[in-house]
Amino acid sequence: MNDYQLGQEVEGVVESILPFGVFLRLRDKTKAYIRRRELDLEPDLEPAQVTRVGELIRGEVIGLEKNDKCLELSRRNLLEDGWDEFLHSHREGTVIEGAISALHPHGVFVRLCPGIRGFVPLDELSESRIARPEDLFWVEDRVEAVVTRIDRGRKKVWLSIKARLQQRKQALAVFDKVGTTAEEVQDVVAAIAAAFTGEMITLEVCLLVGPILVVEDHTEMRDSLTTWLKQHGCEVEQAATLDEGLLLIGQKNFGLILVDLNLFDCDGLDLVRQARRFGSKAHICVMSTPDSLATRAAEIEREEVSEVFSKPLDLVELEHFFLRLAGGEVIKPWHAKHTPEPDQALIFPELELFEDSEEAPLQRLKKALDWVTKNLRAQSGVIFCLDPISRAISVLAQTEGGAVNQEAFYGLRESPVKDVICEGKPVIENHASSRGRARFTRLLDYLSFESCLGVPIKVHGEIQHAAFFFHREPERFQRDSLLRDAYAGAVLFSALLTEEVINKRLQTMHPMLLSGELGAGFGHEVANKISGLEIQVLNLLRKCEGQERLKLDSTRVLGLVLDMKDTVEAFQQLSRTNLPHGDSGCDLNQVLLRAETLLQPVARKEGVKINRRLAEGLPKAAGSVITLQQVFLNLMLNAVQQMAIKGGDHRSLSISSSLGEEELPVQVRFWDSGPGIHRQLWEKIFSPGVSTRGGSGLGLFIARSFVHSLGGRLSVEESFVPLGTTMLVELPAADEGGAK
C-alpha cells in the first residue's frame, strides 16, 4: 500500500471518464478516483466538460486506499472559489445574469460563476404569482436578476427576477414614448435600464480616477453621459469636436478620456494620437457601435487604448472599469480577442452527425463519407448519383483521397456504379487492374485503384445513389466485416439524403404555409385601406369647388393607393415560387423592410411595436430575395406569436442588421420581449414537428433549412426566461460574379 496522507497534493493522468467521476493513474501507478462533485467548483458539470482522457490534473487526497477502494481525490479543494472577485464586482442592486442550476419548491438556484450560486425566492420569480418554479423555468435556462442581498459571512446571494422585469418594463415604456429609429434613443434607453444597477461609483473612486473628458459629437449622448458621471461625483469636461477636445487636453491633466470613434469632423483615433503627442498620460477609451469596433479592431489595437466600450453603453461595464482604475490595477492596452483555430482532428461517432448540428445535410454527408472512408481504411470514397431521367451519373460527395479524371464521367454509365444502383447489390473487387479489368474499365478510367467496395443507398424506398470506396493496393477489402461496415455507412448516408429530400419538399411548400398564416392579416389590411380610399373619394366629390382642397385631398388619395399597392405587391411577390434565385445576391436591408411591410398587419393586431436598426454599407447577401424574405417573415411571425402568448404591455420586436465575421459577414438579429426559450430547447425547436405553442413545428425547421442551403447559420443567440429571445441569422456575402 502506498504511503499517502489526507490533505496531500498529488498529480495524475486521467485514464477514463464516467458520468459520476473520473479515474486517473498517479506517477507511481497508484489508481485514484475523483467523484463528480469534487471535480470542479460547479458540482453540476458533466465530468467530460471538466477534463479529458490523457490530461494531467492535480488533486488533494480526501480518502485513503482501504477495503479494495482506490485513493480518492478532490480537485475542487485546490481551486479558488472566486468569492472575493464576486464581491469586488457585485453589490446589492446590481444586475447579474446566470443559468438556473436547480429548482426548489420555494424558488430557484442560479449559477452565477464557478462555485457561486444565487437564490431567487418563489415570490421574486415573476410579477404574477406562480405556484411552482417549474411552471415558468427549466434547469439551464438563462436569466437576468437583481442582487437583493449578499451574506458575506455565509457566502450566500439572494436575487430577484421580478425586480429586473420591472426595470425592463420602465425602460420599454420610455422607449415607446421617445421613438425607436435613432441610434441615440437606444443609447438613452440602455442608460436608463442600466441606471437601476446600483450605485457602485463612490466619490472616493471618482477622486482616484481623476478628471474625465467626454468627446462625443452627438449632443444627447454627450449630455446624458456627462450628467450621469457628475451625479456620481466625477469632475467632467465635455467636447463635441476634435479641436475642442485637444484644447481641453492642453489645459488640464485628465485621468480618463472617453472618445467616440466616429466624430463628425474627424476620426476619433486622431484625437488619441494627438493627445499622446501632447504628452497626455490619461487612460483613453474608445466608444462606438460593435460593428465599427469590430471593423477597426486592428487600428484600435495599434493605438494602445485602455479599453473599448460598445454602444449602447453598458454603465455597469463602465463602473467596473472605474473600479479597476481606482484600485490601482495596471491597465494593459486593449487587444481584440481572436477566436482560436478549431481542432483540426475532427473525430465523432455516427450520432453526432444528427444531433445538435447546424450544418446542412449535404455538408454533413461529406463529413460522414470522410468518417466511413477512414473507418474502412480506404484511401478515397465517392457517393454517386444516377439521374432517373437522363440516366447520367454524377458525384454528390467525395473525399480528398484520390485524383479523378472528370472527362471519364460519361463512361460511368457503363460501369459497376450503374450496376450497384440498378441491381441494388454490392460489389467487391480486390484485383481490379488484372482479374476485374474488363468490368471495371470505365471506373478505372475515372479513378486509379486496385481494391474497390461499393454498396447501394436507398432513399425513400428508391435506389438512385451508391457509395464506393477505393484503395490503390490489392486485397484491402477481404474481411466480411468491411461489407457490414459499408452497409452501416450507407444507412447513415441514406438518413442524411432523406433529410435533404424532405427539406427541398418543405421549401417548395413553405410559401403556401406562410401565406396562409399571413392571409387573415393581409385581408384585414386591404379592407381597411379600401374603406379609407372610398371615404376619401366621397369627400373629394363633395369638395371639388376649391382647387387647393382638391389638390390636397387628391394627394391623400394617391398616398392611400400607393400604400395599398405596396402591400399588394409585397404579398404577390411572396407567393411567386418560380422567380429566379438572385444569383447576384440581394440587398438585405431592403428584404427586411419588405418583410416588415408584410408583417405589420399581424403586428398591429397583436399590439407589437417593431423597431429596427439597419446598418449601412452591408455587402449583398448570398441567396434570393424570396428565400430570405420567407426566412425573415417566419422568424418575425414566430416572435409576434410568442409575445401574444405571453401577453402584457410593451410588446416589442427589434430588428437589426450588421457586419459579422469574415466567413459570414452579414448578420440579422430579431429580439422579442416574449417569454424566452428554455435553454434545453435552443436546438430542439429547429427540429421538424417541435413547437412550443401548439403549431405545426415546421416554421423554424424550414427557416434553418433555407439558411443552411445558402451556406449560413440560424441559431438562438441568447434567451432569458421570461425576458425575451434573440434569434441570429448569419449569411455569406454574394460573390462578385454570383452567389456563394
Secondary structure, 3 states (H helix, E strand, C coil): CCCCCCCCEEEEEEEEEECCEEEEEECCCCEEEEEHHHCCCCCCCCHHHHCCCCCEEEEEEEECCECCECEEEECHHHCCCCHHHHHHHCCCCCEEEEEEEEEECCEEEEEEECCEEEEEEHHHCCCCCCCCHHHCCCCCCEEEEEEEEEECCCCEEEEEHHHHHHHHHHHHHHHHHHCCCCHHHHHHHHHHHHHHHCCCCCHHHHHHHCCEEEECCCHHHHHHHHHHHHHCCCCEEEECCHHHHHHHHHHCCCCEEEEECECCCCEHHHHHHHHHHCCCCCEEEEEECHHHHHHCHHHHHHCCCCEEEECCCCHHHHHHHHHHHHCCCCCCCCCCCCCCCCCCCCCCCHHHHCCCCCCCHHHHHHHHHHHHHHHCCCCEEEEEEECCCCCCEEEEEECCCCCECHHHCHHHHHCHHHHHHHHCCCEEECCCCCCCHHHHHHHHHHECCCEEEEEEEEECCEEEEEEEEEECCCCCCCCHHHHHHHHHHHHHHHHHHHHHHHHHHHHHHHHHHHHHHHHHHHHHHHHHHHHHHHHHHHHHHHCCCCHHHHHHHHHHHHHHHHHHHHHHHHHHHHHCCCCCCCCCCECHHHHHHHHHHHHHHHHHHCCEEEEEEECCCCCCECCCHHHHHHHHHHHHHHHHHHHHHHCCCCEEEEEEEEECCCCCCEEEEEEECCCCCCHHHCCHHHCCCCCCCCCCCCHHHHHHHHHHHCCCEEEEEEEECCCEEEEEEEECECECCECC
